[in-house]
Amino acid sequence: MFNEARPGFLILILTAVLALTGCQYTGFNNSGGLGGTAASSGLYREGLPGTANWAVLPFINHSEASSITTQVERILMVNLPSRGIEEARLYPESEVTTASKSLEAAHRYQNGKQWAMQNDISFAIAGEIFEWYYDDSGRPNVSMGLTVIDIRSGEVIWDINGASEGLQGDDLFDISRGLISDLLQSLPINRRI
């Protein structure tokens, strides 16, 4: 019924169906997994090396909620060992003063990237929080994206977005834990290299 010429239509239909049923949707980058020129050249055809130096960079929060990024970054850190990244480091928090919320997030992210370059980090996982709220019925809604960056080249080599909705009375942080765990399932890590 659906063919390769209409993948966007299929994704739109699936997203609508999943959103209506309260399920979770996760999307892959256009190449179906690893992206960027390094990945398409076959550099990471066996997966990303789990034994490399990894870090978690500051998340960027686009939602109306405040003071959630640090906790979400820590949730990601706790989930990484189960995916084969044993010794990831969390960037050291730096104070940024600016009048704009979006500029503050951008500065924190740039400071984290600079720290990663200075500390011989090979790969970093960054994230964005798009939605973080309770709907009118009291159901928690979270949507976010994760991105893996090759720190040496600055190239994005993996990214994924997803959303999750909980039941009335569920905690937003619990929903985000499940979402992060689900998003990381598609992260291609080779535990031997």
Phi, psi and chi 1 to 4 in degrees:
 res  aa     phi    psi   chi1   chi2   chi3   chi4
   1 MET       -  -46.7 -178.2  169.7  157.4      -
   2 PHE  -101.7  144.2  -64.1  101.8      -      -
   3 ASN  -124.5  176.5   60.2   30.6      -      -
   4 GLU   -63.8  -21.9  -74.5  -66.6  -47.1      -
   5 ALA   -73.4  -13.8      -      -      -      -
   6 ARG  -128.8   47.4  -56.2 -177.3   84.6 -171.8
   7 PRO   -66.8  -31.7   25.7  -33.6      -      -
   8 GLY   -64.0  -39.2      -      -      -      -
   9 PHE   -63.9  -43.0 -180.0   71.3      -      -
  10 LEU   -63.1  -43.0  177.6   59.9      -      -
  11 ILE   -63.6  -41.2  -70.1  171.6      -      -
  12 LEU   -61.5  -45.2  177.2   64.8      -      -
  13 ILE   -64.2  -46.8  -64.5  -64.4      -      -
  14 LEU   -62.3  -41.3  -72.9  173.0      -      -
  15 THR   -62.5  -44.0  -57.8      -      -      -
  16 ALA   -63.2  -44.3      -      -      -      -
  17 VAL   -63.9  -45.7  168.0      -      -      -
  18 LEU   -66.8  -37.6  -68.1  173.8      -      -
  19 ALA   -65.5  -38.7      -      -      -      -
  20 LEU   -70.2  -28.3  -69.2  173.4      -      -
  21 THR   -92.4   -3.9   61.0      -      -      -
  22 GLY    78.4   18.5      -      -      -      -
  23 CYS   -89.7 -177.8  -65.3      -      -      -
  24 GLN  -105.3  142.8 -174.4  166.5  -69.8      -
  25 TYR  -125.3  132.5  165.5   74.2      -      -
  26 THR  -125.8  139.1   55.3      -      -      -
  27 GLY  -118.0  146.9      -      -      -      -
  28 PHE  -100.2  164.7  -63.8   91.5      -      -
  29 ASN   -68.7  173.1   60.9   13.2      -      -
  30 ASN   -61.5  -24.5  -69.5  -25.9      -      -
  31 SER   -87.3    1.0   64.8      -      -      -
  32 GLY    85.1    9.6      -      -      -      -
  33 GLY   172.3 -112.6      -      -      -      -
  34 LEU   -71.4  143.9  -69.1  173.7      -      -
  35 GLY  -127.1 -170.8      -      -      -      -
  36 GLY    81.3  168.7      -      -      -      -
  37 THR   -70.2  -35.3   55.6      -      -      -
  38 ALA   -64.0  -42.1      -      -      -      -
  39 ALA   -69.9  -41.5      -      -      -      -
  40 SER   -72.0  -20.4   61.0      -      -      -
  41 SER   -80.8   -4.1   69.8      -      -      -
  42 GLY    94.6    4.5      -      -      -      -
  43 LEU   -59.7  -36.8 -176.5   58.5      -      -
  44 TYR  -114.2   32.3  -56.8  117.2      -      -
  45 ARG   -62.9  -24.7  101.2  177.8  114.9 -118.3
  46 GLU   -95.1    8.7  -66.2 -177.5   27.6      -
  47 GLY   102.6  168.4      -      -      -      -
  48 LEU   -80.6  141.8  -62.6  169.4      -      -
  49 PRO   -71.1  116.3   22.1  -28.3      -      -
  50 GLY   -69.6  -20.3      -      -      -      -
  51 THR   -87.8   -2.4   58.0      -      -      -
  52 ALA   -71.2  171.9      -      -      -      -
  53 ASN   -81.0  116.9  -68.4  -31.7      -      -
  54 TRP  -114.2  153.7  -75.2   78.6      -      -
  55 ALA  -144.6  158.2      -      -      -      -
  56 VAL  -107.2  123.4  172.0      -      -      -
  57 LEU   -91.8  166.0  -64.8 -177.9      -      -
  58 PRO   -58.8  137.2  -22.8   32.3      -      -
  59 PHE   -77.7  152.2  -87.8   54.2      -      -
  60 ILE  -106.9  126.6  -64.0  176.2      -      -
  61 ASN  -102.7  113.0 -178.6   11.0      -      -
  62 HIS   -97.9   -2.1  -58.4  -73.9      -      -
  63 SER   -83.3  173.8   76.9      -      -      -
  64 GLU   -79.5  -17.0  -63.6  -63.4  -41.5      -
  65 ALA   -70.9  148.6      -      -      -      -
  66 SER  -118.2  159.5   59.9      -      -      -
  67 SER    58.6   40.7  -56.4      -      -      -
  68 ILE  -114.6  -17.2   58.4  172.9      -      -
  69 THR   -64.0  -42.7   55.3      -      -      -
  70 THR   -59.9  -43.7  -58.0      -      -      -
  71 GLN   -66.0  -40.3 -175.0   67.9   20.5      -
  72 VAL   -67.1  -38.4  173.7      -      -      -
  73 GLU   -60.8  -40.0  -67.4  156.6    5.3      -
  74 ARG   -69.7  -35.3  -70.4 -174.4  177.2  136.7
  75 ILE   -60.9  -42.9  -69.6  170.0      -      -
  76 LEU   -61.6  -44.3  176.0   60.5      -      -
  77 MET   -57.6  -40.5  -74.1  -72.4  -64.0      -
  78 VAL   -67.4  -31.4  168.3      -      -      -
  79 ASN   -81.0  -21.5  -85.7  -83.8      -      -
  80 LEU   -63.9  -40.5  -70.0  176.2      -      -
  81 PRO   -59.6  -32.9  -27.8   36.7      -      -
  82 SER   -68.7  -17.5   66.9      -      -      -
  83 ARG   -96.5   -1.8  -69.6  -60.5  -54.6  143.2
  84 GLY   103.9    6.0      -      -      -      -
  85 ILE  -104.7   95.2  -58.8  171.6      -      -
  86 GLU   -78.2  -37.7  -64.4  -65.4  -30.4      -
  87 GLU  -125.9   52.9  -63.6 -175.3   28.4      -
  88 ALA   -71.2  150.3      -      -      -      -
  89 ARG  -113.2  144.5  -65.1  169.8   59.3 -168.9
  90 LEU   -94.8  131.7 -175.6   61.3      -      -
  91 TYR   -55.8  147.8   72.0   96.7      -      -
  92 PRO   -75.5  133.2   23.0  -28.1      -      -
  93 GLU   -63.7  132.8 -172.8   63.8   49.0      -
  94 SER  -120.9  146.7   60.0      -      -      -
  95 GLU   -83.0  130.0 -176.1  155.2  -22.8      -
  96 VAL  -124.6  128.3  175.7      -      -      -
  97 THR  -117.4  119.9   54.9      -      -      -
  98 THR  -157.5  157.0 -179.5      -      -      -
  99 ALA   -78.0  -20.7      -      -      -      -
 100 SER  -103.4  131.6  166.9      -      -      -
 101 LYS   -61.6  -42.2  176.1 -176.8  165.6 -174.4
 102 SER   -69.3  -35.4   59.5      -      -      -
 103 LEU   -70.3  -36.3  -74.5  178.1      -      -
 104 GLU   -61.0  -45.0  179.0 -177.6  -19.0      -
 105 ALA   -63.6  -41.2      -      -      -      -
 106 ALA   -65.0  -40.3      -      -      -      -
 107 HIS   -65.7  -43.1  -75.5  -66.1      -      -
 108 ARG   -59.9  -43.5  -74.9  179.8   67.4 -121.7
 109 TYR   -63.2  -46.7  175.4   75.7      -      -
 110 GLN   -63.7  -39.9  -73.2  -56.9  -33.3      -
 111 ASN   -61.9  -41.3  -71.6  -11.3      -      -
 112 GLY   -63.2  -42.4      -      -      -      -
 113 LYS   -64.2  -42.3 -108.3  177.8  101.8  173.8
 114 GLN   -64.1  -42.6 -175.9  175.3    9.0      -
 115 TRP   -58.8  -43.3  167.1   83.2      -      -
 116 ALA   -62.1  -41.9      -      -      -      -
 117 MET   -64.2  -39.2  -75.4 -173.3  -95.5      -
 118 GLN   -75.0  -16.5  -66.9  169.4  -13.1      -
 119 ASN  -114.2   26.2  -74.5  -82.1      -      -
 120 ASP    56.4   38.7 -163.1   32.8      -      -
 121 ILE   -82.4  133.2  -59.1  -64.4      -      -
 122 SER   -87.1  -46.8  -59.6      -      -      -
 123 PHE  -131.1  144.5  -59.2   98.9      -      -
 124 ALA  -132.0  145.5      -      -      -      -
 125 ILE  -107.6  125.0  -59.7  179.5      -      -
 126 ALA  -115.6  163.5      -      -      -      -
 127 GLY  -147.0  160.7      -      -      -      -
 128 GLU  -131.8  137.2  -66.6 -179.3   83.6      -
 129 ILE  -105.2  116.7  -58.8  167.7      -      -
 130 PHE   -93.4  -43.1  -57.0  113.2      -      -
 131 GLU  -134.6  143.6  -66.9  179.7  -23.7      -
 132 TRP  -160.2   91.0 -173.9  -83.5      -      -
 133 TYR  -161.4  166.3   67.2   94.5      -      -
 134 TYR  -102.7  131.5  -70.8   97.9      -      -
 135 ASP   -77.1 -178.2   67.2   15.7      -      -
 136 ASP   -61.6  -22.1  -66.3  -22.4      -      -
 137 SER   -91.8   -0.1  -58.9      -      -      -
 138 GLY    85.1   14.7      -      -      -      -
 139 ARG   -89.8  131.7  -67.7 -176.6  -54.3 -121.6
 140 PRO   -74.9  141.1   24.8  -30.1      -      -
 141 ASN  -129.9  128.4  -69.9  -90.4      -      -
 142 VAL  -133.9  135.0  175.0      -      -      -
 143 SER  -138.1  139.8   69.8      -      -      -
 144 MET  -155.3  169.2   65.4  178.3   65.8      -
 145 GLY  -131.4  149.2      -      -      -      -
 146 LEU  -122.5  144.5  -61.5  176.5      -      -
 147 THR  -138.0  135.6  -57.8      -      -      -
 148 VAL  -104.2  130.2  171.9      -      -      -
 149 ILE  -117.7  133.8  -58.2  155.7      -      -
 150 ASP   -79.1  109.1 -178.2  -35.4      -      -
 151 ILE   -62.6  -36.9  -68.4  -63.4      -      -
 152 ARG   -64.3  -43.3  -73.3  178.6 -129.8  121.9
 153 SER   -96.7  -18.4   69.3      -      -      -
 154 GLY    79.8    4.4      -      -      -      -
 155 GLU   -81.5  136.8 -177.2  178.4    1.9      -
 156 VAL   -79.4  121.7  172.2      -      -      -
 157 ILE  -113.5   -7.9   52.7  176.9      -      -
 158 TRP  -159.2  137.9  177.2   84.3      -      -
 159 ASP  -153.1  153.0   65.8  -22.2      -      -
 160 ILE  -155.6  146.5 -169.5  167.1      -      -
 161 ASN  -124.6  152.8  -65.5  -40.8      -      -
 162 GLY  -161.2  166.5      -      -      -      -
 163 ALA  -140.9  152.2      -      -      -      -
 164 SER  -147.4  145.1 -172.7      -      -      -
 165 GLU  -125.4  134.9  177.5 -175.9   85.5      -
 166 GLY  -100.2 -173.3      -      -      -      -
 167 LEU   -92.7  160.8  -59.7  173.8      -      -
 168 GLN   -55.2  129.1 -169.6  174.3   20.8      -
 169 GLY    95.1  -14.1      -      -      -      -
 170 ASP   -70.1  154.2  -73.5  -12.9      -      -
 171 ASP   -90.4  140.2 -178.9   69.5      -      -
 172 LEU   -60.5  -38.6  -79.8  162.5      -      -
 173 PHE   -67.9  -35.5  -75.0  106.1      -      -
 174 ASP   -64.5  -40.9  -70.3  -21.3      -      -
 175 ILE   -65.3  -40.0  -61.0  -56.1      -      -
 176 SER   -67.2  -34.9   69.6      -      -      -
 177 ARG   -59.2  -47.8  -85.3 -175.9 -159.4   88.4
 178 GLY   -63.6  -40.9      -      -      -      -
 179 LEU   -64.8  -46.2  177.7   57.3      -      -
 180 ILE   -60.7  -44.1  -72.6  171.2      -      -
 181 SER   -59.2  -44.3  178.3      -      -      -
 182 ASP   -65.8  -41.9  -71.5  -13.6      -      -
 183 LEU   -62.7  -39.4  -67.1  174.8      -      -
 184 LEU   -70.3  -16.3  -72.3  174.3      -      -
 185 GLN   -59.2  -29.7  -68.2  -59.3  -44.8      -
 186 SER   -91.5   -0.7   68.5      -      -      -
 187 LEU   -71.9  114.6  178.4   60.1      -      -
 188 PRO   -80.5   94.8   27.5  -29.6      -      -
 189 ILE  -107.7  133.6  -64.1  -65.9      -      -
 190 ASN  -102.6  111.5 -172.4  -30.6      -      -
 191 ARG   -72.9  -11.1  -64.0  171.0 -170.4 -113.5
 192 ARG   -92.1  -18.4  -63.4  168.5  -66.7  156.0
 193 ILE  -115.6      -   57.1  172.9      -      -
